[in-house]
Amino acid sequence: MTRDYREKDVDGMIFKASAPLPKPCKITVRMTSDKLGQTLSLTGGNTMLVIPLEKVRDIIRVAESEENK
């Protein structure tokens, strides 16, 4: 299996407990698929969150089925 890597920057918002209001922020969305599995990462500012994509596949299916209605 080869490595599949995709990346896209989108406009989003960042919420911080120390700030009273959310701030607009560029969010980088990355998806990686290789022999170890699939991951989804979101990076905004100096924070990155990474999760196994397999754990949210059910949520993605719901969103895709809503688009097809």
Jmol script that loads the backbone (N, CA, C; Angstrom):
load data "model"
ATOM      1  N   MET A   1       0.848  -1.184   0.000  1.00  0.00           N
ATOM      2  CA  MET A   1       0.000   0.000   0.000  1.00  0.00           C
ATOM      3  C   MET A   1       0.891   1.244   0.000  1.00  0.00           C
ATOM      4  N   THR A   2       0.566   2.163  -0.864  1.00  0.00           N
ATOM      5  CA  THR A   2       1.310   3.415  -0.894  1.00  0.00           C
ATOM      6  C   THR A   2       0.677   4.415   0.062  1.00  0.00           C
ATOM      7  N   ARG A   3       1.398   5.450   0.331  1.00  0.00           N
ATOM      8  CA  ARG A   3       0.921   6.494   1.236  1.00  0.00           C
ATOM      9  C   ARG A   3       0.089   7.497   0.446  1.00  0.00           C
ATOM     10  N   ASP A   4      -1.108   7.802   0.936  1.00  0.00           N
ATOM     11  CA  ASP A   4      -1.977   8.806   0.338  1.00  0.00           C
ATOM     12  C   ASP A   4      -2.048   9.971   1.321  1.00  0.00           C
ATOM     13  N   TYR A   5      -1.707  11.166   0.860  1.00  0.00           N
ATOM     14  CA  TYR A   5      -1.663  12.342   1.721  1.00  0.00           C
ATOM     15  C   TYR A   5      -2.371  13.484   1.018  1.00  0.00           C
ATOM     16  N   ARG A   6      -3.305  14.099   1.722  1.00  0.00           N
ATOM     17  CA  ARG A   6      -4.021  15.246   1.162  1.00  0.00           C
ATOM     18  C   ARG A   6      -4.074  16.356   2.186  1.00  0.00           C
ATOM     19  N   GLU A   7      -4.047  17.591   1.709  1.00  0.00           N
ATOM     20  CA  GLU A   7      -4.032  18.749   2.599  1.00  0.00           C
ATOM     21  C   GLU A   7      -4.825  19.884   1.963  1.00  0.00           C
ATOM     22  N   LYS A   8      -5.562  20.603   2.806  1.00  0.00           N
ATOM     23  CA  LYS A   8      -6.344  21.739   2.314  1.00  0.00           C
ATOM     24  C   LYS A   8      -6.475  22.769   3.422  1.00  0.00           C
ATOM     25  N   ASP A   9      -6.320  24.048   3.085  1.00  0.00           N
ATOM     26  CA  ASP A   9      -6.535  25.138   4.035  1.00  0.00           C
ATOM     27  C   ASP A   9      -7.953  25.663   3.866  1.00  0.00           C
ATOM     28  N   VAL A  10      -8.642  25.853   4.985  1.00  0.00           N
ATOM     29  CA  VAL A  10     -10.008  26.377   4.962  1.00  0.00           C
ATOM     30  C   VAL A  10     -10.131  27.485   6.008  1.00  0.00           C
ATOM     31  N   ASP A  11     -11.111  28.361   5.808  1.00  0.00           N
ATOM     32  CA  ASP A  11     -11.394  29.392   6.804  1.00  0.00           C
ATOM     33  C   ASP A  11     -12.192  28.757   7.927  1.00  0.00           C
ATOM     34  N   GLY A  12     -11.779  29.005   9.157  1.00  0.00           N
ATOM     35  CA  GLY A  12     -12.469  28.447  10.308  1.00  0.00           C
ATOM     36  C   GLY A  12     -12.423  29.415  11.472  1.00  0.00           C
ATOM     37  N   MET A  13     -12.669  28.900  12.654  1.00  0.00           N
ATOM     38  CA  MET A  13     -12.664  29.701  13.874  1.00  0.00           C
ATOM     39  C   MET A  13     -11.862  28.957  14.921  1.00  0.00           C
ATOM     40  N   ILE A  14     -11.213  29.709  15.792  1.00  0.00           N
ATOM     41  CA  ILE A  14     -10.506  29.115  16.911  1.00  0.00           C
ATOM     42  C   ILE A  14     -11.097  29.684  18.199  1.00  0.00           C
ATOM     43  N   PHE A  15     -11.378  28.786  19.126  1.00  0.00           N
ATOM     44  CA  PHE A  15     -11.951  29.155  20.415  1.00  0.00           C
ATOM     45  C   PHE A  15     -10.913  28.885  21.493  1.00  0.00           C
ATOM     46  N   LYS A  16     -10.677  29.850  22.355  1.00  0.00           N
ATOM     47  CA  LYS A  16      -9.743  29.666  23.462  1.00  0.00           C
ATOM     48  C   LYS A  16     -10.464  30.003  24.755  1.00  0.00           C
ATOM     49  N   ALA A  17     -10.199  29.227  25.786  1.00  0.00           N
ATOM     50  CA  ALA A  17     -10.821  29.473  27.079  1.00  0.00           C
ATOM     51  C   ALA A  17     -10.429  30.841  27.626  1.00  0.00           C
ATOM     52  N   SER A  18      -9.260  31.326  27.263  1.00  0.00           N
ATOM     53  CA  SER A  18      -8.772  32.606  27.788  1.00  0.00           C
ATOM     54  C   SER A  18      -9.307  33.813  27.020  1.00  0.00           C
ATOM     55  N   ALA A  19     -10.002  33.582  25.901  1.00  0.00           N
ATOM     56  CA  ALA A  19     -10.518  34.694  25.097  1.00  0.00           C
ATOM     57  C   ALA A  19     -12.041  34.697  25.127  1.00  0.00           C
ATOM     58  N   PRO A  20     -12.649  35.861  25.224  1.00  0.00           N
ATOM     59  CA  PRO A  20     -14.104  35.917  25.329  1.00  0.00           C
ATOM     60  C   PRO A  20     -14.834  35.569  24.032  1.00  0.00           C
ATOM     61  N   LEU A  21     -14.187  35.769  22.888  1.00  0.00           N
ATOM     62  CA  LEU A  21     -14.848  35.529  21.605  1.00  0.00           C
ATOM     63  C   LEU A  21     -13.971  34.676  20.694  1.00  0.00           C
ATOM     64  N   PRO A  22     -14.596  33.885  19.807  1.00  0.00           N
ATOM     65  CA  PRO A  22     -13.796  33.124  18.837  1.00  0.00           C
ATOM     66  C   PRO A  22     -13.138  34.071  17.838  1.00  0.00           C
ATOM     67  N   LYS A  23     -12.027  33.620  17.251  1.00  0.00           N
ATOM     68  CA  LYS A  23     -11.317  34.410  16.255  1.00  0.00           C
ATOM     69  C   LYS A  23     -11.262  33.640  14.941  1.00  0.00           C
ATOM     70  N   PRO A  24     -11.444  34.346  13.822  1.00  0.00           N
ATOM     71  CA  PRO A  24     -11.240  33.686  12.527  1.00  0.00           C
ATOM     72  C   PRO A  24      -9.818  33.160  12.442  1.00  0.00           C
ATOM     73  N   CYS A  25      -9.667  32.016  11.800  1.00  0.00           N
ATOM     74  CA  CYS A  25      -8.358  31.371  11.737  1.00  0.00           C
ATOM     75  C   CYS A  25      -8.307  30.460  10.519  1.00  0.00           C
ATOM     76  N   LYS A  26      -7.165  30.437   9.838  1.00  0.00           N
ATOM     77  CA  LYS A  26      -6.949  29.438   8.789  1.00  0.00           C
ATOM     78  C   LYS A  26      -6.748  28.096   9.464  1.00  0.00           C
ATOM     79  N   ILE A  27      -7.478  27.095   9.026  1.00  0.00           N
ATOM     80  CA  ILE A  27      -7.349  25.737   9.544  1.00  0.00           C
ATOM     81  C   ILE A  27      -6.814  24.864   8.418  1.00  0.00           C
ATOM     82  N   THR A  28      -5.737  24.133   8.691  1.00  0.00           N
ATOM     83  CA  THR A  28      -5.203  23.187   7.722  1.00  0.00           C
ATOM     84  C   THR A  28      -5.744  21.802   8.070  1.00  0.00           C
ATOM     85  N   VAL A  29      -6.431  21.199   7.097  1.00  0.00           N
ATOM     86  CA  VAL A  29      -7.000  19.862   7.259  1.00  0.00           C
ATOM     87  C   VAL A  29      -6.118  18.903   6.477  1.00  0.00           C
ATOM     88  N   ARG A  30      -5.662  17.833   7.144  1.00  0.00           N
ATOM     89  CA  ARG A  30      -4.823  16.834   6.484  1.00  0.00           C
ATOM     90  C   ARG A  30      -5.414  15.444   6.689  1.00  0.00           C
ATOM     91  N   MET A  31      -5.330  14.627   5.642  1.00  0.00           N
ATOM     92  CA  MET A  31      -5.721  13.238   5.714  1.00  0.00           C
ATOM     93  C   MET A  31      -4.547  12.417   5.204  1.00  0.00           C
ATOM     94  N   THR A  32      -4.168  11.423   5.981  1.00  0.00           N
ATOM     95  CA  THR A  32      -3.085  10.529   5.582  1.00  0.00           C
ATOM     96  C   THR A  32      -3.572   9.091   5.671  1.00  0.00           C
ATOM     97  N   SER A  33      -3.253   8.314   4.669  1.00  0.00           N
ATOM     98  CA  SER A  33      -3.599   6.896   4.652  1.00  0.00           C
ATOM     99  C   SER A  33      -2.363   6.117   4.234  1.00  0.00           C
ATOM    100  N   ASP A  34      -1.975   5.139   5.071  1.00  0.00           N
ATOM    101  CA  ASP A  34      -0.835   4.290   4.740  1.00  0.00           C
ATOM    102  C   ASP A  34      -1.039   2.928   5.393  1.00  0.00           C
ATOM    103  N   LYS A  35       0.002   2.107   5.410  1.00  0.00           N
ATOM    104  CA  LYS A  35      -0.133   0.750   5.944  1.00  0.00           C
ATOM    105  C   LYS A  35      -0.457   0.732   7.436  1.00  0.00           C
ATOM    106  N   LEU A  36      -0.203   1.835   8.135  1.00  0.00           N
ATOM    107  CA  LEU A  36      -0.500   1.908   9.566  1.00  0.00           C
ATOM    108  C   LEU A  36      -1.944   2.297   9.859  1.00  0.00           C
ATOM    109  N   GLY A  37      -2.629   2.870   8.869  1.00  0.00           N
ATOM    110  CA  GLY A  37      -4.014   3.286   9.055  1.00  0.00           C
ATOM    111  C   GLY A  37      -4.265   4.645   8.430  1.00  0.00           C
ATOM    112  N   GLN A  38      -5.348   5.281   8.870  1.00  0.00           N
ATOM    113  CA  GLN A  38      -5.726   6.582   8.337  1.00  0.00           C
ATOM    114  C   GLN A  38      -5.827   7.577   9.488  1.00  0.00           C
ATOM    115  N   THR A  39      -5.361   8.798   9.239  1.00  0.00           N
ATOM    116  CA  THR A  39      -5.470   9.837  10.258  1.00  0.00           C
ATOM    117  C   THR A  39      -6.056  11.103   9.649  1.00  0.00           C
ATOM    118  N   LEU A  40      -6.723  11.865  10.495  1.00  0.00           N
ATOM    119  CA  LEU A  40      -7.244  13.169  10.140  1.00  0.00           C
ATOM    120  C   LEU A  40      -6.643  14.155  11.126  1.00  0.00           C
ATOM    121  N   SER A  41      -6.056  15.237  10.624  1.00  0.00           N
ATOM    122  CA  SER A  41      -5.499  16.242  11.530  1.00  0.00           C
ATOM    123  C   SER A  41      -6.011  17.618  11.160  1.00  0.00           C
ATOM    124  N   LEU A  42      -6.196  18.435  12.181  1.00  0.00           N
ATOM    125  CA  LEU A  42      -6.615  19.828  12.028  1.00  0.00           C
ATOM    126  C   LEU A  42      -5.571  20.686  12.730  1.00  0.00           C
ATOM    127  N   THR A  43      -5.051  21.683  12.022  1.00  0.00           N
ATOM    128  CA  THR A  43      -4.071  22.581  12.600  1.00  0.00           C
ATOM    129  C   THR A  43      -4.586  24.009  12.487  1.00  0.00           C
ATOM    130  N   GLY A  44      -4.622  24.696  13.622  1.00  0.00           N
ATOM    131  CA  GLY A  44      -5.002  26.101  13.671  1.00  0.00           C
ATOM    132  C   GLY A  44      -4.063  26.810  14.626  1.00  0.00           C
ATOM    133  N   GLY A  45      -3.402  27.856  14.140  1.00  0.00           N
ATOM    134  CA  GLY A  45      -2.416  28.529  14.981  1.00  0.00           C
ATOM    135  C   GLY A  45      -1.297  27.563  15.299  1.00  0.00           C
ATOM    136  N   ASN A  46      -0.973  27.436  16.571  1.00  0.00           N
ATOM    137  CA  ASN A  46       0.112  26.524  16.960  1.00  0.00           C
ATOM    138  C   ASN A  46      -0.417  25.249  17.612  1.00  0.00           C
ATOM    139  N   THR A  47      -1.680  24.893  17.301  1.00  0.00           N
ATOM    140  CA  THR A  47      -2.290  23.689  17.866  1.00  0.00           C
ATOM    141  C   THR A  47      -2.662  22.710  16.761  1.00  0.00           C
ATOM    142  N   MET A  48      -2.300  21.442  16.953  1.00  0.00           N
ATOM    143  CA  MET A  48      -2.688  20.391  16.007  1.00  0.00           C
ATOM    144  C   MET A  48      -3.408  19.295  16.767  1.00  0.00           C
ATOM    145  N   LEU A  49      -4.533  18.867  16.219  1.00  0.00           N
ATOM    146  CA  LEU A  49      -5.287  17.729  16.739  1.00  0.00           C
ATOM    147  C   LEU A  49      -5.220  16.619  15.704  1.00  0.00           C
ATOM    148  N   VAL A  50      -4.922  15.400  16.126  1.00  0.00           N
ATOM    149  CA  VAL A  50      -4.816  14.257  15.220  1.00  0.00           C
ATOM    150  C   VAL A  50      -5.667  13.130  15.774  1.00  0.00           C
ATOM    151  N   ILE A  51      -6.492  12.528  14.891  1.00  0.00           N
ATOM    152  CA  ILE A  51      -7.330  11.398  15.305  1.00  0.00           C
ATOM    153  C   ILE A  51      -7.253  10.302  14.248  1.00  0.00           C
ATOM    154  N   PRO A  52      -7.503   9.052  14.666  1.00  0.00           N
ATOM    155  CA  PRO A  52      -7.617   7.990  13.673  1.00  0.00           C
ATOM    156  C   PRO A  52      -8.925   8.182  12.897  1.00  0.00           C
ATOM    157  N   LEU A  53      -8.836   8.256  11.589  1.00  0.00           N
ATOM    158  CA  LEU A  53     -10.003   8.497  10.749  1.00  0.00           C
ATOM    159  C   LEU A  53     -11.041   7.382  10.877  1.00  0.00           C
ATOM    160  N   GLU A  54     -10.576   6.179  11.120  1.00  0.00           N
ATOM    161  CA  GLU A  54     -11.500   5.049  11.246  1.00  0.00           C
ATOM    162  C   GLU A  54     -12.498   5.261  12.389  1.00  0.00           C
ATOM    163  N   LYS A  55     -12.107   6.007  13.426  1.00  0.00           N
ATOM    164  CA  LYS A  55     -12.971   6.220  14.593  1.00  0.00           C
ATOM    165  C   LYS A  55     -14.128   7.172  14.322  1.00  0.00           C
ATOM    166  N   VAL A  56     -14.078   7.928  13.217  1.00  0.00           N
ATOM    167  CA  VAL A  56     -15.162   8.869  12.901  1.00  0.00           C
ATOM    168  C   VAL A  56     -15.816   8.573  11.553  1.00  0.00           C
ATOM    169  N   ARG A  57     -15.531   7.406  11.013  1.00  0.00           N
ATOM    170  CA  ARG A  57     -16.108   7.041   9.715  1.00  0.00           C
ATOM    171  C   ARG A  57     -17.635   7.092   9.740  1.00  0.00           C
ATOM    172  N   ASP A  58     -18.254   6.720  10.866  1.00  0.00           N
ATOM    173  CA  ASP A  58     -19.713   6.762  10.968  1.00  0.00           C
ATOM    174  C   ASP A  58     -20.237   8.191  10.851  1.00  0.00           C
ATOM    175  N   ILE A  59     -19.531   9.151  11.397  1.00  0.00           N
ATOM    176  CA  ILE A  59     -19.940  10.558  11.293  1.00  0.00           C
ATOM    177  C   ILE A  59     -19.808  11.035   9.847  1.00  0.00           C
ATOM    178  N   ILE A  60     -18.744  10.633   9.182  1.00  0.00           N
ATOM    179  CA  ILE A  60     -18.533  11.025   7.792  1.00  0.00           C
ATOM    180  C   ILE A  60     -19.634  10.436   6.916  1.00  0.00           C
ATOM    181  N   ARG A  61     -20.014   9.192   7.172  1.00  0.00           N
ATOM    182  CA  ARG A  61     -21.096   8.570   6.393  1.00  0.00           C
ATOM    183  C   ARG A  61     -22.397   9.345   6.550  1.00  0.00           C
ATOM    184  N   VAL A  62     -22.710   9.782   7.759  1.00  0.00           N
ATOM    185  CA  VAL A  62     -23.933  10.551   7.993  1.00  0.00           C
ATOM    186  C   VAL A  62     -23.894  11.842   7.187  1.00  0.00           C
ATOM    187  N   ALA A  63     -22.774  12.546   7.215  1.00  0.00           N
ATOM    188  CA  ALA A  63     -22.642  13.796   6.462  1.00  0.00           C
ATOM    189  C   ALA A  63     -22.776  13.549   4.967  1.00  0.00           C
ATOM    190  N   GLU A  64     -22.172  12.477   4.465  1.00  0.00           N
ATOM    191  CA  GLU A  64     -22.267  12.159   3.039  1.00  0.00           C
ATOM    192  C   GLU A  64     -23.703  11.804   2.643  1.00  0.00           C
ATOM    193  N   SER A  65     -24.409  11.067   3.484  1.00  0.00           N
ATOM    194  CA  SER A  65     -25.797  10.704   3.155  1.00  0.00           C
ATOM    195  C   SER A  65     -26.698  11.932   3.172  1.00  0.00           C
ATOM    196  N   GLU A  66     -26.429  12.902   4.043  1.00  0.00           N
ATOM    197  CA  GLU A  66     -27.205  14.147   4.080  1.00  0.00           C
ATOM    198  C   GLU A  66     -27.005  14.950   2.804  1.00  0.00           C
ATOM    199  N   GLU A  67     -25.789  14.922   2.264  1.00  0.00           N
ATOM    200  CA  GLU A  67     -25.500  15.645   1.017  1.00  0.00           C
ATOM    201  C   GLU A  67     -26.256  15.053  -0.162  1.00  0.00           C
ATOM    202  N   ASN A  68     -26.534  13.770  -0.138  1.00  0.00           N
ATOM    203  CA  ASN A  68     -27.169  13.082  -1.251  1.00  0.00           C
ATOM    204  C   ASN A  68     -28.692  13.144  -1.214  1.00  0.00           C
ATOM    205  N   LYS A  69     -29.260  13.824  -0.238  1.00  0.00           N
ATOM    206  CA  LYS A  69     -30.727  13.940  -0.153  1.00  0.00           C
ATOM    207  C   LYS A  69     -31.242  14.998  -1.065  1.00  0.00           C
TER     208      LYS A  69
END
end "model"
wireframe off; spacefill off
backbone 0.3
color backbone group
